[in-house]
Amino acid sequence: MTYGEVLLWNELKRDKLLGFDFDRQRCIDSYIVDFYCKELMLIVEIDGMSHNNEEAFVKDEIRQKKLESFGIKIARFSEGEIKNDLFNVLRSIETEILSIIKSKKVVLPKL
């Protein structure tokens, strides 16, 4: 894992974020995603330096469309955002979770 992935994983593991279970390095179809919450159908991806070129951008776009075709939402952050502004990254993920809960009528787990 990259440093950013370690930082975020420490906040997602053991149901820390609003009580939802996230898996790390989950295989979905032919892709491996950074973090996945099955109950919410939410992927959290962290883009490092390897995503900063045209070829990677195109591959990421194809990958994202395929995963979204399964009804999965994707929250994407840069490695720098995780390292420099973890607080707001977590708030963004919480906002996405709350949006999913509202739209799908998912119940918050009891903490």
N, CA, C and O atoms as CSV, one atom per row, in Angstrom:
chain,resi,resn,atom,element,x,y,z
A,1,MET,N,N,0.849,-1.193,0.000
A,1,MET,CA,C,0.000,0.000,0.000
A,1,MET,C,C,0.883,1.242,0.000
A,1,MET,O,O,1.984,1.246,0.551
A,2,THR,N,N,0.376,2.281,-0.625
A,2,THR,CA,C,1.067,3.569,-0.578
A,2,THR,C,C,0.803,4.209,0.794
A,2,THR,O,O,-0.057,3.756,1.549
A,3,TYR,N,N,1.547,5.250,1.091
A,3,TYR,CA,C,1.364,5.946,2.363
A,3,TYR,C,C,-0.067,6.485,2.494
A,3,TYR,O,O,-0.681,6.382,3.556
A,4,GLY,N,N,-0.587,7.056,1.405
A,4,GLY,CA,C,-1.957,7.564,1.418
A,4,GLY,C,C,-2.973,6.459,1.669
A,4,GLY,O,O,-3.950,6.662,2.390
A,5,GLU,N,N,-2.748,5.294,1.078
A,5,GLU,CA,C,-3.658,4.164,1.299
A,5,GLU,C,C,-3.618,3.707,2.754
A,5,GLU,O,O,-4.650,3.361,3.328
A,6,VAL,N,N,-2.427,3.706,3.350
A,6,VAL,CA,C,-2.305,3.329,4.763
A,6,VAL,C,C,-3.064,4.319,5.641
A,6,VAL,O,O,-3.792,3.923,6.551
A,7,LEU,N,N,-2.888,5.610,5.361
A,7,LEU,CA,C,-3.584,6.631,6.146
A,7,LEU,C,C,-5.101,6.457,6.066
A,7,LEU,O,O,-5.794,6.493,7.082
A,8,LEU,N,N,-5.602,6.269,4.853
A,8,LEU,CA,C,-7.048,6.134,4.685
A,8,LEU,C,C,-7.546,4.815,5.271
A,8,LEU,O,O,-8.597,4.781,5.911
A,9,TRP,N,N,-6.808,3.739,5.059
A,9,TRP,CA,C,-7.228,2.447,5.587
A,9,TRP,C,C,-7.368,2.497,7.109
A,9,TRP,O,O,-8.273,1.880,7.671
A,10,ASN,N,N,-6.483,3.224,7.769
A,10,ASN,CA,C,-6.566,3.361,9.229
A,10,ASN,C,C,-7.867,4.023,9.663
A,10,ASN,O,O,-8.302,3.834,10.799
A,11,GLU,N,N,-8.491,4.789,8.786
A,11,GLU,CA,C,-9.761,5.457,9.094
A,11,GLU,C,C,-10.981,4.655,8.647
A,11,GLU,O,O,-12.090,4.894,9.124
A,12,LEU,N,N,-10.779,3.700,7.729
A,12,LEU,CA,C,-11.905,2.923,7.196
A,12,LEU,C,C,-12.055,1.561,7.865
A,12,LEU,O,O,-13.169,1.055,7.998
A,13,LYS,N,N,-10.946,0.967,8.283
A,13,LYS,CA,C,-11.010,-0.403,8.821
A,13,LYS,C,C,-11.783,-0.461,10.133
A,13,LYS,O,O,-11.970,0.540,10.825
A,14,ARG,N,N,-12.216,-1.659,10.439
A,14,ARG,CA,C,-12.974,-1.930,11.669
A,14,ARG,C,C,-14.232,-1.071,11.786
A,14,ARG,O,O,-14.614,-0.656,12.880
A,15,ASP,N,N,-14.862,-0.816,10.653
A,15,ASP,CA,C,-16.161,-0.115,10.628
A,15,ASP,C,C,-16.108,1.270,11.269
A,15,ASP,O,O,-17.104,1.727,11.831
A,16,LYS,N,N,-14.969,1.937,11.191
A,16,LYS,CA,C,-14.807,3.241,11.847
A,16,LYS,C,C,-15.631,4.352,11.205
A,16,LYS,O,O,-16.060,5.277,11.893
A,17,LEU,N,N,-15.856,4.272,9.904
A,17,LEU,CA,C,-16.538,5.369,9.221
A,17,LEU,C,C,-18.039,5.108,9.177
A,17,LEU,O,O,-18.523,4.354,8.332
A,18,LEU,N,N,-18.754,5.722,10.071
A,18,LEU,CA,C,-20.212,5.613,10.193
A,18,LEU,C,C,-20.689,4.173,10.374
A,18,LEU,O,O,-21.858,3.874,10.130
A,19,GLY,N,N,-19.795,3.280,10.799
A,19,GLY,CA,C,-20.163,1.900,11.084
A,19,GLY,C,C,-20.202,0.971,9.887
A,19,GLY,O,O,-20.629,-0.176,10.022
A,20,PHE,N,N,-19.769,1.429,8.716
A,20,PHE,CA,C,-19.813,0.595,7.516
A,20,PHE,C,C,-18.509,-0.171,7.322
A,20,PHE,O,O,-17.425,0.335,7.613
A,21,ASP,N,N,-18.634,-1.400,6.824
A,21,ASP,CA,C,-17.506,-2.299,6.611
A,21,ASP,C,C,-16.892,-2.058,5.232
A,21,ASP,O,O,-17.558,-2.216,4.208
A,22,PHE,N,N,-15.628,-1.678,5.218
A,22,PHE,CA,C,-14.886,-1.509,3.972
A,22,PHE,C,C,-13.845,-2.614,3.857
A,22,PHE,O,O,-13.197,-2.974,4.840
A,23,ASP,N,N,-13.691,-3.147,2.649
A,23,ASP,CA,C,-12.637,-4.110,2.351
A,23,ASP,C,C,-11.528,-3.379,1.626
A,23,ASP,O,O,-11.764,-2.392,0.930
A,24,ARG,N,N,-10.313,-3.876,1.797
A,24,ARG,CA,C,-9.144,-3.303,1.121
A,24,ARG,C,C,-8.743,-4.229,-0.024
A,24,ARG,O,O,-8.794,-5.452,0.111
A,25,GLN,N,N,-8.343,-3.640,-1.148
A,25,GLN,CA,C,-7.884,-4.382,-2.318
A,25,GLN,C,C,-8.897,-5.458,-2.726
A,25,GLN,O,O,-8.572,-6.645,-2.772
A,26,ARG,N,N,-10.097,-5.036,-3.014
A,26,ARG,CA,C,-11.198,-5.934,-3.363
A,26,ARG,C,C,-11.253,-6.132,-4.877
A,26,ARG,O,O,-11.126,-5.175,-5.641
A,27,CYS,N,N,-11.439,-7.366,-5.297
A,27,CYS,CA,C,-11.562,-7.693,-6.720
A,27,CYS,C,C,-13.033,-7.575,-7.123
A,27,CYS,O,O,-13.905,-8.211,-6.531
A,28,ILE,N,N,-13.289,-6.756,-8.133
A,28,ILE,CA,C,-14.628,-6.606,-8.700
A,28,ILE,C,C,-14.485,-6.733,-10.205
A,28,ILE,O,O,-13.770,-5.959,-10.841
A,29,ASP,N,N,-15.176,-7.721,-10.769
A,29,ASP,CA,C,-15.038,-8.054,-12.179
A,29,ASP,C,C,-13.561,-8.358,-12.428
A,29,ASP,O,O,-13.002,-9.223,-11.754
A,30,SER,N,N,-12.928,-7.693,-13.353
A,30,SER,CA,C,-11.506,-7.962,-13.613
A,30,SER,C,C,-10.609,-6.864,-13.028
A,30,SER,O,O,-9.451,-6.728,-13.423
A,31,TYR,N,N,-11.146,-6.089,-12.095
A,31,TYR,CA,C,-10.404,-4.969,-11.516
A,31,TYR,C,C,-10.191,-5.170,-10.020
A,31,TYR,O,O,-10.985,-5.827,-9.346
A,32,ILE,N,N,-9.119,-4.600,-9.522
A,32,ILE,CA,C,-8.879,-4.558,-8.082
A,32,ILE,C,C,-9.029,-3.110,-7.660
A,32,ILE,O,O,-8.338,-2.224,-8.164
A,33,VAL,N,N,-9.945,-2.883,-6.725
A,33,VAL,CA,C,-10.203,-1.519,-6.259
A,33,VAL,C,C,-9.519,-1.321,-4.906
A,33,VAL,O,O,-9.273,-2.281,-4.176
A,34,ASP,N,N,-9.219,-0.070,-4.586
A,34,ASP,CA,C,-8.502,0.214,-3.344
A,34,ASP,C,C,-9.336,-0.147,-2.115
A,34,ASP,O,O,-8.890,-0.917,-1.264
A,35,PHE,N,N,-10.554,0.412,-2.022
A,35,PHE,CA,C,-11.425,0.155,-0.877
A,35,PHE,C,C,-12.857,0.005,-1.380
A,35,PHE,O,O,-13.281,0.713,-2.294
A,36,TYR,N,N,-13.606,-0.932,-0.771
A,36,TYR,CA,C,-14.968,-1.191,-1.231
A,36,TYR,C,C,-15.879,-1.505,-0.060
A,36,TYR,O,O,-15.541,-2.307,0.811
A,37,CYS,N,N,-17.047,-0.857,-0.050
A,37,CYS,CA,C,-18.098,-1.161,0.909
A,37,CYS,C,C,-19.232,-1.821,0.124
A,37,CYS,O,O,-19.938,-1.166,-0.643
A,38,LYS,N,N,-19.391,-3.123,0.330
A,38,LYS,CA,C,-20.391,-3.891,-0.417
A,38,LYS,C,C,-21.812,-3.420,-0.111
A,38,LYS,O,O,-22.642,-3.296,-1.012
A,39,GLU,N,N,-22.083,-3.159,1.168
A,39,GLU,CA,C,-23.438,-2.754,1.561
A,39,GLU,C,C,-23.879,-1.479,0.856
A,39,GLU,O,O,-25.041,-1.343,0.472
A,40,LEU,N,N,-22.946,-0.548,0.688
A,40,LEU,CA,C,-23.257,0.730,0.037
A,40,LEU,C,C,-22.997,0.708,-1.464
A,40,LEU,O,O,-23.428,1.605,-2.188
A,41,MET,N,N,-22.287,-0.326,-1.932
A,41,MET,CA,C,-21.806,-0.374,-3.311
A,41,MET,C,C,-21.011,0.896,-3.614
A,41,MET,O,O,-21.282,1.617,-4.574
A,42,LEU,N,N,-20.017,1.139,-2.754
A,42,LEU,CA,C,-19.173,2.335,-2.843
A,42,LEU,C,C,-17.706,1.938,-2.890
A,42,LEU,O,O,-17.214,1.209,-2.030
A,43,ILE,N,N,-17.025,2.431,-3.905
A,43,ILE,CA,C,-15.584,2.262,-4.051
A,43,ILE,C,C,-14.913,3.576,-3.687
A,43,ILE,O,O,-15.394,4.651,-4.045
A,44,VAL,N,N,-13.793,3.481,-2.968
A,44,VAL,CA,C,-12.951,4.649,-2.728
A,44,VAL,C,C,-11.607,4.345,-3.382
A,44,VAL,O,O,-10.931,3.380,-3.025
A,45,GLU,N,N,-11.236,5.175,-4.333
A,45,GLU,CA,C,-9.990,5.004,-5.071
A,45,GLU,C,C,-9.022,6.125,-4.739
A,45,GLU,O,O,-9.421,7.278,-4.575
A,46,ILE,N,N,-7.750,5.777,-4.642
A,46,ILE,CA,C,-6.698,6.764,-4.428
A,46,ILE,C,C,-5.780,6.731,-5.639
A,46,ILE,O,O,-5.191,5.698,-5.959
A,47,ASP,N,N,-5.667,7.868,-6.307
A,47,ASP,CA,C,-4.841,7.970,-7.502
A,47,ASP,C,C,-3.473,8.532,-7.137
A,47,ASP,O,O,-3.355,9.656,-6.649
A,48,GLY,N,N,-2.447,7.732,-7.384
A,48,GLY,CA,C,-1.077,8.174,-7.171
A,48,GLY,C,C,-0.487,8.752,-8.442
A,48,GLY,O,O,-1.205,9.064,-9.392
A,49,MET,N,N,0.810,8.889,-8.447
A,49,MET,CA,C,1.522,9.479,-9.590
A,49,MET,C,C,1.331,8.680,-10.878
A,49,MET,O,O,1.385,9.249,-11.969
A,50,SER,N,N,1.110,7.381,-10.767
A,50,SER,CA,C,0.956,6.551,-11.973
A,50,SER,C,C,-0.302,6.895,-12.763
A,50,SER,O,O,-0.464,6.441,-13.895
A,51,HIS,N,N,-1.196,7.696,-12.173
A,51,HIS,CA,C,-2.438,8.081,-12.852
A,51,HIS,C,C,-2.305,9.423,-13.565
A,51,HIS,O,O,-3.282,9.928,-14.118
A,52,ASN,N,N,-1.115,10.002,-13.556
A,52,ASN,CA,C,-0.920,11.352,-14.090
A,52,ASN,C,C,-0.437,11.375,-15.538
A,52,ASN,O,O,0.419,12.187,-15.888
A,53,ASN,N,N,-0.971,10.502,-16.377
A,53,ASN,CA,C,-0.637,10.575,-17.801
A,53,ASN,C,C,-1.876,10.211,-18.617
A,53,ASN,O,O,-2.834,9.648,-18.087
A,54,GLU,N,N,-1.848,10.527,-19.869
A,54,GLU,CA,C,-3.018,10.360,-20.745
A,54,GLU,C,C,-3.477,8.906,-20.830
A,54,GLU,O,O,-4.673,8.627,-20.754
A,55,GLU,N,N,-2.537,7.984,-20.986
A,55,GLU,CA,C,-2.891,6.569,-21.105
A,55,GLU,C,C,-3.600,6.063,-19.837
A,55,GLU,O,O,-4.608,5.362,-19.920
A,56,ALA,N,N,-3.067,6.423,-18.685
A,56,ALA,CA,C,-3.686,6.006,-17.418
A,56,ALA,C,C,-5.061,6.640,-17.268
A,56,ALA,O,O,-5.989,5.999,-16.775
A,57,PHE,N,N,-5.200,7.891,-17.688
A,57,PHE,CA,C,-6.487,8.578,-17.609
A,57,PHE,C,C,-7.552,7.839,-18.419
A,57,PHE,O,O,-8.671,7.640,-17.948
A,58,VAL,N,N,-7.200,7.441,-19.623
A,58,VAL,CA,C,-8.138,6.723,-20.502
A,58,VAL,C,C,-8.505,5.373,-19.879
A,58,VAL,O,O,-9.678,5.000,-19.859
A,59,LYS,N,N,-7.510,4.642,-19.372
A,59,LYS,CA,C,-7.782,3.350,-18.737
A,59,LYS,C,C,-8.671,3.521,-17.507
A,59,LYS,O,O,-9.593,2.735,-17.290
A,60,ASP,N,N,-8.394,4.543,-16.708
A,60,ASP,CA,C,-9.214,4.814,-15.514
A,60,ASP,C,C,-10.659,5.122,-15.894
A,60,ASP,O,O,-11.596,4.695,-15.219
A,61,GLU,N,N,-10.827,5.867,-16.982
A,61,GLU,CA,C,-12.170,6.233,-17.433
A,61,GLU,C,C,-12.954,4.996,-17.878
A,61,GLU,O,O,-14.130,4.856,-17.543
A,62,ILE,N,N,-12.316,4.109,-18.621
A,62,ILE,CA,C,-12.955,2.865,-19.070
A,62,ILE,C,C,-13.312,1.999,-17.863
A,62,ILE,O,O,-14.417,1.465,-17.767
A,63,ARG,N,N,-12.361,1.875,-16.956
A,63,ARG,CA,C,-12.553,1.088,-15.735
A,63,ARG,C,C,-13.713,1.635,-14.902
A,63,ARG,O,O,-14.553,0.877,-14.417
A,64,GLN,N,N,-13.748,2.955,-14.745
A,64,GLN,CA,C,-14.796,3.579,-13.947
A,64,GLN,C,C,-16.173,3.347,-14.570
A,64,GLN,O,O,-17.127,3.026,-13.861
A,65,LYS,N,N,-16.280,3.505,-15.882
A,65,LYS,CA,C,-17.576,3.293,-16.550
A,65,LYS,C,C,-18.046,1.849,-16.382
A,65,LYS,O,O,-19.232,1.602,-16.165
A,66,LYS,N,N,-17.126,0.903,-16.482
A,66,LYS,CA,C,-17.482,-0.514,-16.316
A,66,LYS,C,C,-17.985,-0.759,-14.896
A,66,LYS,O,O,-19.025,-1.394,-14.719
A,67,LEU,N,N,-17.273,-0.273,-13.884
A,67,LEU,CA,C,-17.675,-0.474,-12.489
A,67,LEU,C,C,-19.000,0.227,-12.188
A,67,LEU,O,O,-19.839,-0.310,-11.464
A,68,GLU,N,N,-19.186,1.418,-12.739
A,68,GLU,CA,C,-20.443,2.145,-12.531
A,68,GLU,C,C,-21.612,1.428,-13.202
A,68,GLU,O,O,-22.756,1.574,-12.771
A,69,SER,N,N,-21.337,0.654,-14.255
A,69,SER,CA,C,-22.402,-0.089,-14.930
A,69,SER,C,C,-23.006,-1.163,-14.023
A,69,SER,O,O,-24.098,-1.662,-14.295
A,70,PHE,N,N,-22.301,-1.520,-12.948
A,70,PHE,CA,C,-22.811,-2.473,-11.965
A,70,PHE,C,C,-23.610,-1.764,-10.866
A,70,PHE,O,O,-24.071,-2.408,-9.924
A,71,GLY,N,N,-23.774,-0.445,-10.981
A,71,GLY,CA,C,-24.497,0.315,-9.970
A,71,GLY,C,C,-23.618,0.772,-8.819
A,71,GLY,O,O,-24.118,1.173,-7.768
A,72,ILE,N,N,-22.319,0.710,-9.017
A,72,ILE,CA,C,-21.363,1.080,-7.967
A,72,ILE,C,C,-21.000,2.558,-8.099
A,72,ILE,O,O,-20.759,3.052,-9.201
A,73,LYS,N,N,-20.963,3.256,-6.964
A,73,LYS,CA,C,-20.508,4.647,-6.919
A,73,LYS,C,C,-19.008,4.631,-6.651
A,73,LYS,O,O,-18.500,3.739,-5.971
A,74,ILE,N,N,-18.307,5.620,-7.188
A,74,ILE,CA,C,-16.854,5.705,-6.994
A,74,ILE,C,C,-16.494,7.087,-6.486
A,74,ILE,O,O,-16.850,8.101,-7.086
A,75,ALA,N,N,-15.784,7.108,-5.375
A,75,ALA,CA,C,-15.223,8.344,-4.833
A,75,ALA,C,C,-13.721,8.270,-5.073
A,75,ALA,O,O,-13.056,7.335,-4.626
A,76,ARG,N,N,-13.200,9.257,-5.778
A,76,ARG,CA,C,-11.797,9.230,-6.195
A,76,ARG,C,C,-11.049,10.415,-5.583
A,76,ARG,O,O,-11.517,11.553,-5.617
A,77,PHE,N,N,-9.879,10.116,-5.025
A,77,PHE,CA,C,-9.040,11.140,-4.405
A,77,PHE,C,C,-7.596,10.935,-4.843
A,77,PHE,O,O,-7.190,9.826,-5.191
A,78,SER,N,N,-6.832,12.017,-4.819
A,78,SER,CA,C,-5.410,11.899,-5.138
A,78,SER,C,C,-4.640,11.529,-3.874
A,78,SER,O,O,-5.098,11.762,-2.755
A,79,GLU,N,N,-3.489,10.963,-4.077
A,79,GLU,CA,C,-2.586,10.641,-2.966
A,79,GLU,C,C,-2.295,11.900,-2.150
A,79,GLU,O,O,-2.244,11.856,-0.921
A,80,GLY,N,N,-2.106,13.020,-2.844
A,80,GLY,CA,C,-1.829,14.291,-2.169
A,80,GLY,C,C,-2.983,14.747,-1.289
A,80,GLY,O,O,-2.760,15.259,-0.192
A,81,GLU,N,N,-4.214,14.567,-1.757
A,81,GLU,CA,C,-5.369,14.942,-0.933
A,81,GLU,C,C,-5.389,14.140,0.364
A,81,GLU,O,O,-5.667,14.683,1.433
A,82,ILE,N,N,-5.096,12.856,0.265
A,82,ILE,CA,C,-5.093,12.002,1.447
A,82,ILE,C,C,-4.010,12.471,2.423
A,82,ILE,O,O,-4.265,12.616,3.618
A,83,LYS,N,N,-2.813,12.702,1.912
A,83,LYS,CA,C,-1.688,13.095,2.773
A,83,LYS,C,C,-1.873,14.477,3.386
A,83,LYS,O,O,-1.520,14.689,4.546
A,84,ASN,N,N,-2.425,15.423,2.618
A,84,ASN,CA,C,-2.459,16.814,3.052
A,84,ASN,C,C,-3.788,17.288,3.624
A,84,ASN,O,O,-3.842,18.329,4.279
A,85,ASP,N,N,-4.863,16.535,3.385
A,85,ASP,CA,C,-6.185,16.998,3.830
A,85,ASP,C,C,-7.107,15.825,4.144
A,85,ASP,O,O,-8.241,15.768,3.670
A,86,LEU,N,N,-6.608,14.893,4.948
A,86,LEU,CA,C,-7.366,13.686,5.267
A,86,LEU,C,C,-8.719,14.011,5.890
A,86,LEU,O,O,-9.709,13.335,5.609
A,87,PHE,N,N,-8.769,15.029,6.724
A,87,PHE,CA,C,-10.022,15.411,7.373
A,87,PHE,C,C,-11.118,15.661,6.337
A,87,PHE,O,O,-12.218,15.123,6.459
A,88,ASN,N,N,-10.827,16.467,5.326
A,88,ASN,CA,C,-11.840,16.781,4.315
A,88,ASN,C,C,-12.116,15.613,3.372
A,88,ASN,O,O,-13.224,15.493,2.849
A,89,VAL,N,N,-11.135,14.762,3.151
A,89,VAL,CA,C,-11.384,13.537,2.374
A,89,VAL,C,C,-12.405,12.679,3.109
A,89,VAL,O,O,-13.349,12.174,2.501
A,90,LEU,N,N,-12.219,12.513,4.416
A,90,LEU,CA,C,-13.165,11.725,5.209
A,90,LEU,C,C,-14.546,12.351,5.210
A,90,LEU,O,O,-15.547,11.638,5.143
A,91,ARG,N,N,-14.618,13.674,5.285
A,91,ARG,CA,C,-15.923,14.348,5.225
A,91,ARG,C,C,-16.576,14.115,3.871
A,91,ARG,O,O,-17.790,13.929,3.795
A,92,SER,N,N,-15.791,14.122,2.808
A,92,SER,CA,C,-16.341,13.862,1.465
A,92,SER,C,C,-16.887,12.445,1.358
A,92,SER,O,O,-17.948,12.230,0.771
A,93,ILE,N,N,-16.172,11.481,1.921
A,93,ILE,CA,C,-16.639,10.096,1.899
A,93,ILE,C,C,-17.916,9.971,2.730
A,93,ILE,O,O,-18.861,9.300,2.316
A,94,GLU,N,N,-17.946,10.612,3.894
A,94,GLU,CA,C,-19.160,10.599,4.721
A,94,GLU,C,C,-20.342,11.196,3.973
A,94,GLU,O,O,-21.453,10.670,4.042
A,95,THR,N,N,-20.111,12.292,3.259
A,95,THR,CA,C,-21.178,12.925,2.475
A,95,THR,C,C,-21.691,11.965,1.408
A,95,THR,O,O,-22.898,11.875,1.187
A,96,GLU,N,N,-20.797,11.258,0.753
A,96,GLU,CA,C,-21.193,10.272,-0.265
A,96,GLU,C,C,-21.995,9.145,0.379
A,96,GLU,O,O,-23.004,8.705,-0.173
A,97,ILE,N,N,-21.552,8.677,1.542
A,97,ILE,CA,C,-22.273,7.624,2.258
A,97,ILE,C,C,-23.688,8.086,2.602
A,97,ILE,O,O,-24.655,7.357,2.379
A,98,LEU,N,N,-23.804,9.289,3.141
A,98,LEU,CA,C,-25.115,9.814,3.516
A,98,LEU,C,C,-26.023,9.978,2.299
A,98,LEU,O,O,-27.232,9.762,2.391
A,99,SER,N,N,-25.450,10.355,1.176
A,99,SER,CA,C,-26.217,10.470,-0.068
A,99,SER,C,C,-26.732,9.101,-0.513
A,99,SER,O,O,-27.881,8.974,-0.938
A,100,ILE,N,N,-25.887,8.090,-0.415
A,100,ILE,CA,C,-26.291,6.730,-0.784
A,100,ILE,C,C,-27.384,6.236,0.160
A,100,ILE,O,O,-28.370,5.643,-0.276
A,101,ILE,N,N,-27.201,6.484,1.449
A,101,ILE,CA,C,-28.200,6.068,2.437
A,101,ILE,C,C,-29.557,6.688,2.112
A,101,ILE,O,O,-30.586,6.013,2.148
A,102,LYS,N,N,-29.541,7.964,1.800
A,102,LYS,CA,C,-30.790,8.676,1.496
A,102,LYS,C,C,-31.448,8.130,0.224
A,102,LYS,O,O,-32.661,7.921,0.189
A,103,SER,N,N,-30.652,7.903,-0.806
A,103,SER,CA,C,-31.227,7.473,-2.089
A,103,SER,C,C,-31.647,6.010,-2.101
A,103,SER,O,O,-32.601,5.647,-2.788
A,104,LYS,N,N,-30.947,5.167,-1.350
A,104,LYS,CA,C,-31.240,3.727,-1.373
A,104,LYS,C,C,-31.969,3.254,-0.128
A,104,LYS,O,O,-32.274,2.069,0.003
A,105,LYS,N,N,-32.246,4.157,0.772
A,105,LYS,CA,C,-32.935,3.819,2.019
A,105,LYS,C,C,-32.139,2.796,2.846
A,105,LYS,O,O,-32.718,1.919,3.486
A,106,VAL,N,N,-30.815,2.921,2.824
A,106,VAL,CA,C,-29.948,2.067,3.639
A,106,VAL,C,C,-29.996,2.591,5.077
A,106,VAL,O,O,-30.039,3.800,5.305
A,107,VAL,N,N,-29.987,1.684,6.023
A,107,VAL,CA,C,-30.023,2.065,7.435
A,107,VAL,C,C,-28.606,2.148,7.973
A,107,VAL,O,O,-27.776,1.274,7.720
A,108,LEU,N,N,-28.340,3.218,8.724
A,108,LEU,CA,C,-27.034,3.346,9.383
A,108,LEU,C,C,-26.843,2.203,10.356
A,108,LEU,O,O,-27.759,1.882,11.113
A,109,PRO,N,N,-25.667,1.577,10.354
A,109,PRO,CA,C,-25.409,0.526,11.338
A,109,PRO,C,C,-25.410,1.097,12.756
A,109,PRO,O,O,-25.105,2.272,12.959
A,110,LYS,N,N,-25.749,0.268,13.719
A,110,LYS,CA,C,-25.693,0.710,15.112
A,110,LYS,C,C,-24.244,0.693,15.556
A,110,LYS,O,O,-23.544,-0.304,15.381
A,111,LEU,N,N,-23.803,1.781,16.123
A,111,LEU,CA,C,-22.417,1.890,16.576
A,111,LEU,C,C,-22.258,1.474,18.006
A,111,LEU,O,O,-21.149,1.507,18.539
